[in-house]
């Protein structure tokens, strides 16, 4: 059982106060956040439980069957109630210790705690004469039905002069904005997650050799994650050899690795609720061929250009645009796309080999919350650099964390020279926007081709 430190409790109390302040700006109300539900994998066996990110962000509680209620008044006052399971000696013998309401209140620094069995009754009471309910609208049919029951019970008291909330507000939009700019606790956790994931990728480079199966390399990653204290993978690991690397979300991880081909690994751990996300591509036998090196160096140059464009004040799309220009020019130089570069970009001919964006937000979720476009800006007019009826791209600010992951994926085709067939390369790092530019949290994993070959050679020597 994890007992939060004083600093963790303080940070989460501050987050709840910030949410209450946002609620007060709109007249106050009652916010309710339920954690995730346990889901059955197969008979008598559940999937490993993972808490809801918004819920955990505000209170840090990790047990299932729990909820957080935040009551905020228009004048800025607020209080919180954590609902959780009661202590149960028999169930704890089978499933592990529980905090119980009293233990949870003390450990997590929340003003009040009650048994989860009292949630419905308490919510009916709290929503009486409440101006608004703040909830994850439309997230779960069961939650929507529960809210309807709460509101129905309040409306049934109308003859006694009790009114129900006049409107519902999606609490997620307010929390999303808070989560987009990481605080010191989040940045510290993400740095530690990045180090673990980086070391796992280096372990994979040192141990990979022809004849292995992809899942054997995956096992090396998982060993490093768990042995270093990460609770889980942040997403299903992609370990894709040869032509499999041209499948963006390859999941089978069951092919045998062949000499002369490349291995693309997209994998990261989750540590204390926060994700890391790294991709590296390297030769199975430790040496890049001429065509492999040519494409690899194009992708690496594109990543360098994107990193240089990841600075405060830039638009979210700027790193992508910088990467696309380098990738497209490289494809022209290798006679895979016809130039000139501006025409190839305008016509989108590069998209045959590069079909995704160069990054996404990263945090508690591997594809983290937060709008990619400005939410409070007017719609752009047709004919501007943005498409018609689109808001401007978001401006990068210190504290945002995003991935930078250009790639090229060249499938075998009659119009593609044989040396380039089935080359799939992606290079991905995690970037924290700072006041001076960006900090690459995952920089300890080499990206230069010569450095990768040297690390793999070191692994060969240690095995011999």
N, C-alpha and C positions, 0 to 999 in steps of 0.2 A: 504494500500500500504506500503510495507516494504522499508524503506530507509536505505541502508547499512551504517554501522559506518565507520569512517575513517580507522580503523584497517581492516575491511572486504575489503574495497576498495584496501588497500595496499596489502593485501595477494593475492587478485585475480590479481592485476597488476603484482605482482611477478610471479604468475603462467603463465601469458601470456608471460612474458619475458623469462621464462624457456622454454616454448614451442618454442618461436622464436629462442632461442639459439640452440635447437635441430634441427630446420629447417635450420638454418645457417650452421650447420655441414654438411648438404647435399646440399648446394648450395642455400638455401633460396627458396622462392616461396610464394604462397598465400594459406592460409588455410581458409576453410569455414565450419562453424558448424551451422546447423539449429536446432532449438528447436523442440520438439515433436509437432505433429499436434493434433488439437481437433478432437475427434471421437464421432459420434452420438451413443447414447445408444438406443434410440427409438424415435419415432416421436417428434420433437421439444425439445428433451432433450439430452444433451451431457453427456458423462462420465466426472467426475471431471477431470479438466486439470492438468497434471503433466508434468513439463518441462523435457527436455532431460538432463541427468546427466552430460555429457561432456560439453555441452553448459553452464549449470549453474555453473559448477566447474570453468570455466574461466571468467565468467562475473557476475553471481549472479542474472541475470534478469529472472523474473518469468512469463512474459506475453507470450501468444501464438503469432503466426505469427511474429517471430523474428529470426534473424540470427546474427552471429558474424563472421567477416572477419578479419584475422590477416595477415598482409603483413610483411614478413621478408626478409631482404637482406643478402647476403653472408657475408658482413662485420659486421653483428650483429645488424644493425638498424632494427627497427620495429615500426609499428603503428597498431591500431585496429579501426574498424568501427562497430558499433552496428546498425543493421537495425531493426526497430520496427514500430508498427502502429502509425499513426498520431492521434492527439487529435480529437475527434468527439463527440460533445455535445449530439447528439441524441443517438448514440450507448452507450455512457457512462451512459445515463439515464437508459438504459435497463441492461447493463452488468457490470457496474462499471468503476471507473476512470482509465485512461491510463496515462502513463508518457509522451508519445510523444517523438520525437527525442531530443528536447532541454532539457526536464526534465530528460530523461534517461541519457544523456551525463553528466549532472550535478550530478545526484544522484549516478551514478555507476562509475564515474571517468574514463570513456572511452574517448579517444582522439576525436573521431568523431562519430556522429550519423546521420542517414538518414532514410527517410521513407522506409518501407519494399517494397513499390511499385517500388523503384529504384534499387533493388538488381540485377535483370537480366542485366540491362544496365551497372551498375557499375562493375559487375563481368566480362562482356565482355571486358571492358576497362582495368581492372586490370590484366587479363590473357594475354593481348597482350605483347609478348616478355618476358613472365614470364617462368622461368625454370621448375616449377613444380606446380601442384595443389595438395594440401593436403586436403583430404575429407574422409568421412566415406564410403568407397567403398562398394557397394553392400548392403547397409543398407536399402534403400528404392527404389523401382523401379521408383517412381516419381522423386527422387533426381538424380538418374542415368540419367534419361531422360533430366532433367534440365541441368546437367553438359554437356551432349552431345550437347544441344542447345548452351550453352556458347562456347564450343570448336568449334562447327561448325561456329559460328559467327566470331570467331577469325581467323579460317582457311580461311574464305572467304576473308580476307584482305591480303592473302599471296602475291598477285601481287603488293601490296603496300609496301612489305618488312616486313610485320608483321608476326611473328612466334607464334605458339601456344605452350603451355607447352609440353615438350618432354616426360614427364612421370607423372603418378599419384601415390601418396603415401597415404597409409591409415593412417590418422591422429590419429585414435583411438589407435594404438599401442603406439605412443609417449605419449598420455595422460594417457593411462592405467598405464604405468610405473610411472608417476607422482602421480597418485591417489593411487597406492599401498602403498606408504609410506605417512602416514597422517601427515599433518602439525598441528601447534598448534590450529588453528581455527577449523579444523576438529575434533581433539581430544576433544576439549572443547565441541563441539556440540554433539559428540557421548557419552560423559560422561553424559550430560544432558538428552539425549534420553534414555540412559540406566537406569537412576534413575526413569524416568517416567514409563518405561516399568516394572521395578522391582516393583514399588509400585502398578501397575495394577495387577501383579501376586499375590502380597500379599493380595490385595483386594479380588481377586478371591478365594484364600485359606480361607479367613475369612468368606466369604459369601456363599460358596458352601454347599449344603445339599442334602440329598436324596429327590427324587421327582421333583427336578428342571429339566428343559430341558437344553440341552447344550447351546442353544442360549441365555438363561437367564444369564449364566455365561459369555458368550461372551459380552453381554450388559454391564456387570460390567467392563470388560476390556476397552471397547470403551468409557465408561463414564470417566474412569480415564485418558485415552489418551487425549481426547478432553478437559476435564476440566483443564488439566495441560498445555494446549497450543500446543500439538502436532497437526500437520495439518492432519495427516492421519495414517492409519495402514501402516506398511512397506510391508506387504503381507497379504493375506487372513488368518485370524486367524484360527488355528486348535484347536477345543475344542472337545476332543474325549474321551467318556466314555467307559469303559469295552472293548469289542472286537473291537470297533472302533479305539482304540489306536494302533492296529496292522496294520492299514492302514496309511502309512507314510504321505500321503498328503490328509488326510481326510478333507472334506469340507462341508458336509451336516449340521453339528452342530444342529441337530433337534431331537436327541434321548433323552429319559428321563433317568436321572441318578439314579442308583440303589445302595442301601446300600450294602457293601461288595465288591464293585468294585473300580477300580482306574479311575482317570480322568487325561488325558494327555492334557496339554495346551501348544501350540507352538504359541506364539504371541509376537509382538513387534510393537512399534510405529515408525513413521517417523517424525523427527523434523528438520525443516529447511533443508530438503533434505537428511538427514542422517538416516540410519536404526538402529534399535536395534532388537535383535533376541534372545529370551529366551524360553526355554522349562522347564517346571516343571511337575512332576507327583505326585499325592497325592491321598489318599483314600477319596472317596466321603463322608463317614461317620466319617472321622477323625482318623481312626485307621487302620494301616496296618495289614493284616493277616500274618501268619507265612510264607507261600510261597511268598506272595507279598514282605514282608520285605527282604527275602533272595535274591530275584532277584534285588530288589531296591539297596541293599547294594553292590551287584556285580557291578551294573552300576555306582554307586557313587564312588566305589574304582577305576573303570576304568577311570572315569573322573579325579580323583585326580592324577592318573598316567600320563594321557595325559597333565594335567596342568603342572606337574613337568617337562615334556619333551618339553614344549613350552618356549624355551629360545633362545636368539640370537646365531646363529651359528648352530643350529639344522636344520635338513631338514624338509620341510613341512610335510612329511609323518611320521616323528618320533612320534608325539602325537598319530596318528592313530595306529601305530604299538604297542605303549605302551598300548593303550586301548584294542586292540584286544587280547593281551596276557592275560590281567586280565579278560576280558570277557570270553575268551575260558577256562581258568582255572576254573572260576566260574561255567560255564556250565558243565564241567567235574565233579566238586565237587557235583553238584546237579543231576548227572547222566542223563543229557540231551544230552550230547555229549560224545563220547568215547575218552579216552586219549591214549598216553600221549599228553601234550599240544603242543609240537613241531609238532607232526604228525597231530593233529587236525588243526593247523594253516596251515601247508603245503598243506593239502588236502582240506582246505576250508570248513570243515564240520560245523564250527561255523556260516557260512553265512546263514544257514537256519534261524537263530535267529537274526543275525546282518548283514544287507545287504547294508549298506551305509558307506560312509567315516565319519570320526570323526569331520570334520570341513570344512569350506570354508571361503574365504575372505569376509569381511564385510566392508561396507562404504556407499556411496550414493545409491548403489544397495544392496539388501539383499544378493544376491550372486554376490559379487562385482568383478570388473575387476582385471586383473593381471594374468599372467601365473603362473601355479603351478609348472612348471619345468623351469630350467635355459634356457634362450633363447640364450645365447652366449657360451654354452658349446658343445663340440663334442658329437655326438651320442655315446651311450654306446655300448660295444661289447656284442654279445650273451654270455650267461654264467655268466655274472656279476649279482649282486643283483637286478639290474633293468632289465626289460624285454628287449629283443633285440630291437634295433632301437628306444630306448626311451632316452630322455635327462634326466640328473639327476634331482632329486626333488629340488625345490627352497630352498635356505637357508634363514631362518628366520632372519629378521633384526629389530632393534628398529623402531617403528612407524607403523609396520604392525598390522592390526587388523583382527582377525579370530575367528570363533566360535569353541567351544569345546563341542561336543554333542554325546557322546556314547549312545547306547540304546540296549535293548533286546526286541524282539517281539515274543511272544510265542502263536501261535494259537492252538486251540483245535485240537488234533490228537490222534489216537489210541495208539501211542507209547509215548505220553506225559502224565505224571501223572495228574489226574484231578485237583489237587490243583494249577497247573501252567497254566491251560487253560485260554486263552484270557487275559494274562497279557502283556501289552505293556507299556514299561517304556523308557523314554528318559530324560536326564538331560543336558541342554544346557546353556552355558554362553558365554559371549563375552570377548575376551582376547586381550589386547594391549601388544604387545611385547615391553619390555623395555630393558635398558642396563643390568639390573640385573636378568631378567627373564620375567615375564609377570604380568600385572595388570588385575585382573578380574573386568571389569566395572560393572557387574551385580551381584556382590557378596552379595548385601543386601537382595536378596531373599534367604531364607534358603534352603539348600539342604539336610542336615542331617535329617533322618527320625524322630528322636525325636523332633527336632526343628520344623518340619512341623506339627507334631501332636500338639505341644504346641501352635503354631500360630492358628491352626484351633479351638482348645479348647477356645482360647481367643475370637475368632469370635462367637462361640456358647454362651459364657457368655455375650457378648455385645448384642446379640439378645434376650436374655431371660429377 
